Amino acid sequence: MTARDFGVDTLVRTNAVLHAARPAVVDGALRLTWAELDARADRLADHLLDRGIGPGDRVALLLVDGAAFLE
């Protein structure tokens, strides 16, 4: 196994499969299940791919703790 096998993406995807309906994020009024968090992360990945950003490219983010950080 590599360090990549233990990334946040693996954690989210695995929990989306094993615990789809369980709460994953509570951020103020926002509540997301593991399945919802996984779907939102997939939409963000698709959005980046549509703009020509792909695996290996670097993207800088400035975020506070919360749901957006996990996505």
MODELLER restraints for C-alpha pairs under 7 A, 6 or more apart:
rsr = mdl.restraints
at = mdl.atoms
rsr.add(forms.Gaussian(group=physical.xy_distance, feature=features.Distance(at['CA:12:A'], at['CA:34:A']), mean=6.68, stdev=0.5))
rsr.add(forms.Gaussian(group=physical.xy_distance, feature=features.Distance(at['CA:12:A'], at['CA:38:A']), mean=6.07, stdev=0.5))
rsr.add(forms.Gaussian(group=physical.xy_distance, feature=features.Distance(at['CA:13:A'], at['CA:38:A']), mean=6.15, stdev=0.5))
rsr.add(forms.Gaussian(group=physical.xy_distance, feature=features.Distance(at['CA:15:A'], at['CA:34:A']), mean=6.10, stdev=0.5))
rsr.add(forms.Gaussian(group=physical.xy_distance, feature=features.Distance(at['CA:16:A'], at['CA:34:A']), mean=4.60, stdev=0.5))
rsr.add(forms.Gaussian(group=physical.xy_distance, feature=features.Distance(at['CA:16:A'], at['CA:35:A']), mean=4.63, stdev=0.5))
rsr.add(forms.Gaussian(group=physical.xy_distance, feature=features.Distance(at['CA:16:A'], at['CA:38:A']), mean=6.35, stdev=0.5))
rsr.add(forms.Gaussian(group=physical.xy_distance, feature=features.Distance(at['CA:19:A'], at['CA:34:A']), mean=6.59, stdev=0.5))
rsr.add(forms.Gaussian(group=physical.xy_distance, feature=features.Distance(at['CA:20:A'], at['CA:33:A']), mean=6.38, stdev=0.5))
rsr.add(forms.Gaussian(group=physical.xy_distance, feature=features.Distance(at['CA:20:A'], at['CA:34:A']), mean=5.03, stdev=0.5))
rsr.add(forms.Gaussian(group=physical.xy_distance, feature=features.Distance(at['CA:20:A'], at['CA:35:A']), mean=4.63, stdev=0.5))
rsr.add(forms.Gaussian(group=physical.xy_distance, feature=features.Distance(at['CA:21:A'], at['CA:33:A']), mean=5.40, stdev=0.5))
rsr.add(forms.Gaussian(group=physical.xy_distance, feature=features.Distance(at['CA:21:A'], at['CA:34:A']), mean=6.43, stdev=0.5))
rsr.add(forms.Gaussian(group=physical.xy_distance, feature=features.Distance(at['CA:21:A'], at['CA:35:A']), mean=6.56, stdev=0.5))
rsr.add(forms.Gaussian(group=physical.xy_distance, feature=features.Distance(at['CA:22:A'], at['CA:33:A']), mean=5.26, stdev=0.5))
rsr.add(forms.Gaussian(group=physical.xy_distance, feature=features.Distance(at['CA:22:A'], at['CA:34:A']), mean=6.22, stdev=0.5))
rsr.add(forms.Gaussian(group=physical.xy_distance, feature=features.Distance(at['CA:23:A'], at['CA:32:A']), mean=5.89, stdev=0.5))
rsr.add(forms.Gaussian(group=physical.xy_distance, feature=features.Distance(at['CA:23:A'], at['CA:33:A']), mean=4.27, stdev=0.5))
rsr.add(forms.Gaussian(group=physical.xy_distance, feature=features.Distance(at['CA:23:A'], at['CA:34:A']), mean=6.23, stdev=0.5))
rsr.add(forms.Gaussian(group=physical.xy_distance, feature=features.Distance(at['CA:24:A'], at['CA:32:A']), mean=5.75, stdev=0.5))
rsr.add(forms.Gaussian(group=physical.xy_distance, feature=features.Distance(at['CA:24:A'], at['CA:33:A']), mean=4.91, stdev=0.5))
rsr.add(forms.Gaussian(group=physical.xy_distance, feature=features.Distance(at['CA:24:A'], at['CA:34:A']), mean=4.96, stdev=0.5))
rsr.add(forms.Gaussian(group=physical.xy_distance, feature=features.Distance(at['CA:25:A'], at['CA:31:A']), mean=5.66, stdev=0.5))
rsr.add(forms.Gaussian(group=physical.xy_distance, feature=features.Distance(at['CA:25:A'], at['CA:32:A']), mean=5.07, stdev=0.5))
rsr.add(forms.Gaussian(group=physical.xy_distance, feature=features.Distance(at['CA:25:A'], at['CA:33:A']), mean=6.75, stdev=0.5))
rsr.add(forms.Gaussian(group=physical.xy_distance, feature=features.Distance(at['CA:25:A'], at['CA:67:A']), mean=6.44, stdev=0.5))
rsr.add(forms.Gaussian(group=physical.xy_distance, feature=features.Distance(at['CA:26:A'], at['CA:32:A']), mean=6.72, stdev=0.5))
rsr.add(forms.Gaussian(group=physical.xy_distance, feature=features.Distance(at['CA:27:A'], at['CA:66:A']), mean=5.87, stdev=0.5))
rsr.add(forms.Gaussian(group=physical.xy_distance, feature=features.Distance(at['CA:27:A'], at['CA:67:A']), mean=6.30, stdev=0.5))
rsr.add(forms.Gaussian(group=physical.xy_distance, feature=features.Distance(at['CA:37:A'], at['CA:71:A']), mean=6.84, stdev=0.5))
rsr.add(forms.Gaussian(group=physical.xy_distance, feature=features.Distance(at['CA:40:A'], at['CA:71:A']), mean=6.51, stdev=0.5))
rsr.add(forms.Gaussian(group=physical.xy_distance, feature=features.Distance(at['CA:41:A'], at['CA:71:A']), mean=4.66, stdev=0.5))
rsr.add(forms.Gaussian(group=physical.xy_distance, feature=features.Distance(at['CA:63:A'], at['CA:69:A']), mean=6.17, stdev=0.5))
